[in-house]
């Protein structure tokens, strides 16, 4: 009998990336399924518009602000799996718990939404670091693109689950339909945690996939490219609504589709996200930060299609632009952090980047809310200009990065 050859490091890294990507698929079924109706659910329970808009910013700030601390703690202790598992457990419990919110108690719903972000804050730097160790072996752009594509397949399925549940429970009250929908999301939540533990058992030390690079022994904070990259991400977050809450509420007010079919709009955006993540992820491995700039440029006009329009076909164009932005944020931006940071500081680099992004998203969510209520055209102009300026900054990152890499090689 022919003896089977042992798996190479590259093959093991690929298997690990696939397992973590499938796990993320189930995670996004839960998170994005809830996100597709989150704004409507808060509004139904009686939450004011400014709360709905601010929750997205506050949740992002809570999640991103704490990521720097947990990123530092992950790198300090090297307990990447511990923080990943703890964060996912909190994350996956918070959404099904929305099924227990009494009618009218929007404050409790907000609490569970913020708890979900707290779990994400714990898990995200360590999980991103774990994947990045394998991604350096397989290609950062392709690896994060695969993860994001499967994420968004899950993000498409999550709203479809809610659509099916709402149709099944069509005879119930709208409140009961919401509760049934959140309860059913506990199924992919359990599958997500089961795959997480399986990955932990099969690959207890993913950091062994990556060898330290001699060119990147310094701190990522000394890299001008990294600083410019973070500034560009901050400006991008000024104009990009990564929470669907305000968009969700506005489209619901337009009554362009029935309530039961409403999650399908979000499902479409997530499908665009998946395709965009693959496309721009592969482009990243070929043209670097130019791919990030291109994605931001295509995202820029999204708000005009939502807030300065009442035509359903134009809304779908806006969902396309918005989906491209989501795909870029969750794949090529993470690839950028991986390229610009050494292995020993990877989780901190993710945490620092996500803190900057979260502070911006939090601060400007209040401006988005104010402009939405008082001057929708100004909201559209501001968001378009901010994301457009970020695209220019991302384009500038590539020549600067090449210059720094050339200098590092010459210094050896």
JOGIQUI-V461447 format. One record per residue. N is the residue number from 1. PHI is phi in radians with two decimals (none if undefined). OMEGA is omega in degrees with one decimal (NA if undefined). NEAR is the number of other C-alpha atoms within 12 Angstrom. Layout:
# JOGIQUI-V461447
N | PHI | OMEGA | NEAR
N | PHI | OMEGA | NEAR
This chain:
# JOGIQUI-V461447
1 | none | -179.6 | 3
2 | -1.24 | 179.5 | 4
3 | -1.32 | -180.0 | 5
4 | -1.24 | 178.9 | 7
5 | -1.22 | 177.0 | 7
6 | -1.15 | 179.4 | 9
7 | -1.17 | 175.9 | 11
8 | -1.34 | 177.2 | 14
9 | -1.05 | -180.0 | 23
10 | -1.11 | 178.8 | 23
11 | -1.16 | 177.7 | 18
12 | -1.12 | 178.4 | 26
13 | -1.07 | 179.9 | 34
14 | -1.14 | 178.9 | 32
15 | -1.07 | 179.0 | 27
16 | -1.09 | 179.1 | 39
17 | -1.05 | -179.9 | 41
18 | -1.12 | 179.1 | 31
19 | -1.06 | -179.6 | 33
20 | -1.18 | 178.2 | 41
21 | -1.23 | 178.0 | 36
22 | -1.15 | 175.2 | 32
23 | -1.03 | 178.9 | 38
24 | -1.15 | 175.8 | 44
25 | -1.01 | 179.0 | 37
26 | -1.18 | 177.3 | 38
27 | -1.03 | -177.8 | 48
28 | -1.29 | 171.2 | 41
29 | -0.97 | -178.1 | 43
30 | -1.28 | -173.5 | 50
31 | -1.14 | -175.6 | 46
32 | -1.32 | 172.9 | 47
33 | -1.04 | 177.7 | 47
34 | -1.20 | -177.7 | 53
35 | -1.11 | -177.9 | 44
36 | -1.17 | -179.6 | 47
37 | -2.18 | -174.3 | 48
38 | -1.02 | -179.5 | 44
39 | -1.09 | 178.6 | 39
40 | -1.13 | -178.5 | 36
41 | -1.14 | 177.1 | 43
42 | -1.08 | 179.0 | 42
43 | -1.11 | 179.2 | 32
44 | -1.08 | -179.5 | 28
45 | -1.33 | 176.4 | 27
46 | 1.89 | -179.4 | 22
47 | -1.22 | 177.0 | 27
48 | -1.13 | -178.8 | 24
49 | -1.00 | -178.0 | 31
50 | -1.12 | 176.6 | 27
51 | -1.20 | -179.3 | 29
52 | -1.06 | 179.4 | 40
53 | -1.19 | -175.0 | 42
54 | -1.28 | -178.7 | 34
55 | -1.01 | 178.0 | 45
56 | -1.05 | 179.7 | 44
57 | -1.20 | 179.3 | 40
58 | -1.10 | -179.9 | 33
59 | -1.10 | 178.6 | 36
60 | -1.15 | 177.8 | 40
61 | -1.11 | 178.5 | 35
62 | -1.03 | -178.8 | 36
63 | -1.15 | -175.3 | 40
64 | -1.32 | -178.9 | 39
65 | -1.06 | -180.0 | 35
66 | -1.37 | -178.7 | 35
67 | -1.13 | 177.7 | 43
68 | -1.09 | 179.2 | 35
69 | -1.13 | -178.0 | 30
70 | -1.25 | 173.3 | 43
71 | -1.15 | 176.9 | 42
72 | -1.06 | -178.1 | 28
73 | -1.14 | 178.7 | 28
74 | -1.13 | 178.8 | 35
75 | -1.17 | -178.0 | 33
76 | -1.16 | -175.3 | 17
77 | -1.61 | -173.9 | 18
78 | 1.08 | 178.3 | 29
79 | -1.60 | -175.5 | 29
80 | -1.08 | -179.3 | 39
81 | -1.18 | -179.0 | 34
82 | -1.01 | -177.5 | 28
83 | -1.24 | 177.5 | 37
84 | -1.13 | -177.9 | 39
85 | -1.18 | 178.8 | 32
86 | -1.07 | -178.8 | 28
87 | -1.12 | 180.0 | 34
88 | -1.12 | -179.8 | 43
89 | -1.11 | 177.4 | 33
90 | -1.14 | -179.0 | 29
91 | -1.00 | -174.9 | 38
92 | -1.32 | 177.2 | 46
93 | -1.44 | -170.0 | 35
94 | -1.20 | -177.3 | 36
95 | -1.20 | 177.0 | 48
96 | -1.03 | 178.4 | 35
97 | -1.17 | 174.2 | 32
98 | -1.09 | 177.5 | 43
99 | -1.16 | -179.0 | 28
100 | -1.67 | -177.5 | 24
101 | -1.29 | 177.6 | 29
102 | -1.18 | 178.8 | 21
103 | -1.04 | 179.7 | 25
104 | 1.63 | -177.4 | 19
105 | -1.64 | -177.9 | 22
106 | -1.15 | 179.5 | 28
107 | -1.09 | 179.4 | 24
108 | -1.21 | 177.0 | 25
109 | -1.08 | 178.0 | 39
110 | -1.07 | 179.0 | 36
111 | -1.04 | -179.5 | 23
112 | -1.18 | 177.4 | 33
113 | -1.11 | 178.3 | 42
114 | -1.21 | 176.8 | 31
115 | -1.12 | 177.7 | 32
116 | -1.06 | 178.8 | 40
117 | -1.19 | 176.9 | 40
118 | -1.11 | 176.5 | 34
119 | -1.08 | 178.3 | 37
120 | -1.11 | 179.4 | 43
121 | -1.10 | -180.0 | 45
122 | -1.21 | -170.3 | 41
123 | -1.48 | -163.8 | 43
124 | -1.11 | -179.1 | 49
125 | -1.09 | -178.3 | 49
126 | -1.22 | 178.0 | 47
127 | -1.14 | 177.9 | 50
128 | -1.09 | 177.7 | 51
129 | -1.12 | 178.9 | 49
130 | -1.00 | -179.7 | 47
131 | -1.17 | -177.9 | 53
132 | -1.13 | 178.3 | 51
133 | -1.07 | 177.0 | 44
134 | -1.33 | -177.7 | 40
135 | -1.13 | 178.8 | 47
136 | -1.09 | 178.9 | 40
137 | -1.37 | -173.4 | 32
138 | -1.82 | -173.9 | 31
139 | 1.93 | -172.5 | 32
140 | -1.07 | -177.3 | 41
141 | -1.07 | -178.9 | 44
142 | -1.13 | -176.0 | 35
143 | -1.16 | 178.7 | 45
144 | -1.20 | 177.1 | 53
145 | -1.14 | 178.0 | 43
146 | -1.07 | 179.1 | 43
147 | -1.06 | -179.3 | 46
148 | -1.18 | 179.4 | 50
149 | -1.09 | 178.3 | 42
150 | -1.20 | 172.5 | 38
151 | -0.88 | -172.1 | 44
152 | -1.37 | 168.5 | 46
153 | -1.09 | 174.5 | 39
154 | -1.10 | 179.5 | 39
155 | -1.17 | 174.2 | 44
156 | -1.27 | -175.8 | 40
157 | -1.22 | -178.7 | 35
158 | -0.95 | 176.7 | 44
159 | -1.09 | 177.7 | 42
160 | -1.15 | 175.8 | 35
161 | -1.05 | 179.5 | 37
162 | -1.13 | 178.3 | 42
163 | -1.05 | 179.6 | 34
164 | -1.14 | 179.7 | 25
165 | -1.14 | -179.7 | 29
166 | -1.11 | 177.9 | 33
167 | -1.20 | 178.4 | 24
168 | -1.11 | -178.0 | 17
169 | -1.78 | -175.2 | 20
170 | -1.05 | -179.2 | 21
171 | -1.34 | -178.6 | 13
172 | -1.43 | 173.9 | 16
173 | -1.21 | 179.0 | 15
174 | -1.07 | 177.8 | 23
175 | -1.07 | 179.9 | 28
176 | -1.10 | 178.1 | 25
177 | -1.11 | 176.3 | 30
178 | -1.01 | -176.6 | 47
179 | -1.10 | 177.1 | 31
180 | -1.04 | -179.0 | 31
181 | -1.08 | 179.1 | 44
182 | -1.11 | 179.5 | 44
183 | -1.11 | -178.8 | 31
184 | -1.18 | 179.0 | 31
185 | -1.23 | 175.7 | 42
186 | -1.20 | -179.2 | 33
187 | -1.16 | 175.8 | 23
188 | -1.12 | 177.6 | 34
189 | -1.11 | 178.9 | 38
190 | -1.15 | 178.9 | 26
191 | -1.11 | 177.8 | 25
192 | -1.06 | -178.7 | 35
193 | -1.16 | 178.1 | 33
194 | -1.13 | 178.8 | 25
195 | -1.21 | 177.7 | 28
196 | -1.07 | 179.4 | 38
197 | -1.17 | 176.3 | 24
198 | -1.10 | 178.3 | 20
199 | -1.09 | 178.5 | 32
200 | -1.10 | -179.1 | 26
201 | -1.21 | -176.0 | 15
202 | -1.38 | -176.1 | 17
203 | -2.31 | -176.7 | 29
204 | -1.21 | -177.0 | 20
205 | -2.31 | 180.0 | 24
206 | -1.10 | 179.7 | 38
207 | -1.10 | 179.1 | 33
208 | -1.25 | 178.5 | 24
209 | -1.16 | -173.6 | 30
210 | -1.91 | 174.2 | 29
211 | -1.68 | 179.8 | 21
212 | -1.05 | 178.0 | 20
213 | -1.59 | -178.8 | 19
214 | -1.17 | -179.6 | 16
215 | -1.35 | -172.0 | 24
216 | -2.26 | 179.9 | 28
217 | -1.47 | 179.0 | 20
218 | -1.37 | 178.4 | 19
219 | -1.24 | 177.1 | 20
220 | -1.12 | -179.3 | 33
221 | -1.25 | 176.2 | 25
222 | -1.56 | -179.3 | 17
223 | -1.49 | 177.2 | 30
224 | -1.11 | 178.6 | 24
225 | -1.14 | 179.8 | 31
226 | -1.10 | 179.9 | 36
227 | -1.08 | 178.6 | 29
228 | -1.10 | 179.2 | 33
229 | -1.07 | 179.5 | 47
230 | -1.16 | 176.5 | 37
231 | -1.07 | 178.6 | 31
232 | -1.08 | 178.1 | 37
233 | -1.13 | 177.5 | 46
234 | -1.07 | -179.3 | 35
235 | -1.18 | 176.3 | 35
236 | -1.02 | -179.1 | 45
237 | -1.17 | 176.4 | 46
238 | -1.02 | -174.3 | 36
239 | -1.94 | -175.8 | 43
240 | -1.79 | 178.6 | 51
241 | -1.54 | -178.9 | 49
242 | -1.35 | 169.0 | 44
243 | -1.58 | -176.3 | 41
244 | -1.49 | -171.0 | 42
245 | -0.99 | -177.0 | 39
246 | -1.22 | 176.3 | 43
247 | -1.08 | 178.8 | 42
248 | -0.98 | -179.0 | 40
249 | -1.10 | -177.8 | 35
250 | -1.10 | 180.0 | 31
251 | -1.15 | 176.1 | 37
252 | -1.13 | 178.5 | 33
253 | -1.12 | 178.8 | 22
254 | -1.25 | 178.6 | 21
255 | 0.95 | 179.5 | 17
256 | -1.38 | 176.0 | 23
257 | -2.38 | 179.5 | 19
258 | -1.22 | -177.5 | 17
259 | -1.03 | -176.9 | 28
260 | -1.14 | -178.6 | 31
261 | -1.66 | -173.4 | 26
262 | -1.06 | 179.0 | 36
263 | -1.05 | -179.5 | 41
264 | -1.16 | 176.9 | 32
265 | -1.08 | 179.6 | 41
266 | -1.19 | 178.7 | 45
267 | -1.05 | 177.5 | 39
268 | -1.09 | 179.4 | 35
269 | -1.06 | 179.7 | 40
270 | -1.23 | 175.0 | 47
271 | -1.15 | 175.2 | 37
272 | -1.05 | 178.1 | 36
273 | -0.95 | -177.9 | 45
274 | -1.09 | -180.0 | 40
275 | -1.14 | -179.7 | 32
276 | -1.11 | -180.0 | 42
277 | -1.07 | 178.6 | 43
278 | -1.13 | -177.0 | 36
279 | -1.08 | -175.7 | 32
280 | -1.32 | 174.4 | 47
281 | -1.14 | 177.4 | 44
282 | -1.17 | 177.0 | 31
283 | -1.10 | -178.9 | 29
284 | -1.05 | -179.7 | 38
285 | -1.18 | -179.5 | 30
286 | -1.78 | -173.8 | 19
287 | -2.13 | 173.9 | 24
288 | 1.13 | -172.1 | 35
289 | -1.22 | 174.1 | 44
290 | -1.05 | 179.8 | 35
291 | -1.15 | 178.7 | 40
292 | -1.18 | 178.6 | 52
293 | -1.07 | 178.9 | 39
294 | -1.12 | 179.0 | 34
295 | -1.10 | 178.5 | 43
296 | -1.11 | -180.0 | 46
297 | -1.08 | 179.6 | 32
298 | -1.24 | -178.6 | 31
299 | -1.35 | -166.8 | 44
300 | -0.80 | -173.1 | 41
301 | -1.47 | -169.9 | 36
302 | -0.99 | -172.9 | 42
303 | -1.15 | 178.2 | 45
304 | -1.03 | -177.2 | 32
305 | -1.26 | 179.6 | 33
306 | -1.68 | -166.5 | 39
307 | -1.74 | 177.6 | 37
308 | -2.27 | -172.8 | 26
309 | -2.91 | 176.4 | 23
310 | -2.25 | -178.5 | 21
311 | -1.73 | -175.0 | 19
312 | -1.09 | -179.4 | 21
313 | -1.13 | 177.4 | 16
314 | -1.24 | 174.9 | 22
315 | -1.04 | 178.1 | 33
316 | -1.14 | 174.5 | 30
317 | -1.12 | 176.4 | 26
318 | -1.08 | 177.2 | 35
319 | -1.09 | 177.0 | 40
320 | -1.15 | 178.3 | 35
321 | -1.05 | -178.4 | 38
322 | -1.12 | 178.6 | 46
323 | -1.11 | 176.2 | 43
324 | -1.09 | 178.0 | 46
325 | -1.09 | 178.5 | 49
326 | -1.12 | 179.4 | 47
327 | -1.09 | 178.8 | 48
328 | -1.16 | -175.9 | 50
329 | -1.09 | -172.8 | 41
330 | -1.66 | 179.5 | 42
331 | -2.21 | -174.2 | 48
332 | -1.25 | 176.3 | 51
333 | -1.16 | 176.9 | 47
334 | -1.18 | 176.1 | 48
335 | -1.09 | 179.0 | 48
336 | -1.07 | 178.0 | 48
337 | -1.08 | 179.3 | 47
338 | -1.06 | -178.5 | 45
339 | -1.21 | -171.1 | 42
340 | -1.80 | -175.9 | 45
341 | -2.34 | 176.8 | 41
342 | -1.32 | -176.7 | 33
343 | -0.97 | -174.2 | 40
344 | -1.16 | -177.5 | 36
345 | -1.97 | -170.4 | 36
346 | -1.07 | -178.3 | 49
347 | -1.13 | 177.0 | 47
348 | -1.14 | 179.1 | 42
349 | -1.10 | 175.2 | 46
350 | -1.12 | -178.1 | 53
351 | -1.14 | 180.0 | 43
352 | -1.15 | 178.5 | 37
353 | -1.07 | -176.6 | 44
354 | -1.27 | 173.5 | 43
355 | -1.13 | 179.5 | 34
356 | -1.06 | 179.9 | 35
357 | -1.12 | -177.2 | 39
358 | -1.19 | 177.8 | 41
359 | -1.07 | 179.7 | 35
360 | -1.13 | -179.2 | 37
361 | -1.08 | 179.0 | 41
362 | -1.15 | -175.0 | 36
363 | -1.08 | -173.7 | 30
364 | -1.52 | 174.1 | 35
365 | -1.11 | 178.1 | 39
366 | -1.21 | 176.1 | 29
367 | -1.14 | 176.8 | 29
368 | -1.00 | -179.2 | 43
369 | -1.11 | -178.8 | 35
370 | -1.11 | -178.9 | 22
371 | -1.17 | 178.0 | 24
372 | -1.06 | -178.4 | 30
373 | -1.34 | -170.2 | 20
374 | -2.00 | -176.6 | 13
375 | -2.73 | -177.6 | 17
376 | -0.99 | 179.4 | 24
377 | -1.13 | 177.3 | 23
378 | -1.08 | 176.9 | 23
379 | -1.06 | -178.8 | 34
380 | -1.11 | -179.6 | 32
381 | -1.14 | -178.4 | 26
382 | -1.10 | -177.8 | 31
383 | -1.14 | 179.9 | 41
384 | -1.12 | -179.3 | 33
385 | -1.15 | -178.1 | 28
386 | -1.11 | -179.3 | 35
387 | -1.15 | 177.3 | 39
388 | -1.11 | 177.4 | 35
389 | -1.11 | 179.3 | 30
390 | -1.08 | -179.8 | 39
391 | -1.10 | 177.9 | 38
392 | -1.10 | 179.8 | 30
393 | -1.12 | 177.6 | 33
394 | -1.13 | 177.3 | 41
395 | -1.04 | -178.6 | 29
396 | -1.23 | -178.7 | 29
397 | -1.12 | -173.7 | 37
398 | -1.13 | 178.1 | 31
399 | -1.10 | 178.0 | 20
400 | -1.16 | 179.2 | 25
401 | -1.11 | 179.6 | 29
402 | -1.11 | 178.9 | 22
403 | -1.13 | 179.5 | 17
404 | -1.18 | 178.3 | 22
405 | -1.16 | 177.8 | 22
406 | -1.11 | 178.2 | 14
407 | -1.14 | 179.5 | 15
408 | -1.16 | 178.5 | 18
409 | -1.17 | -179.1 | 14
410 | -1.17 | -178.1 | 10
411 | -1.37 | -177.1 | 11
412 | -1.23 | NA | 10
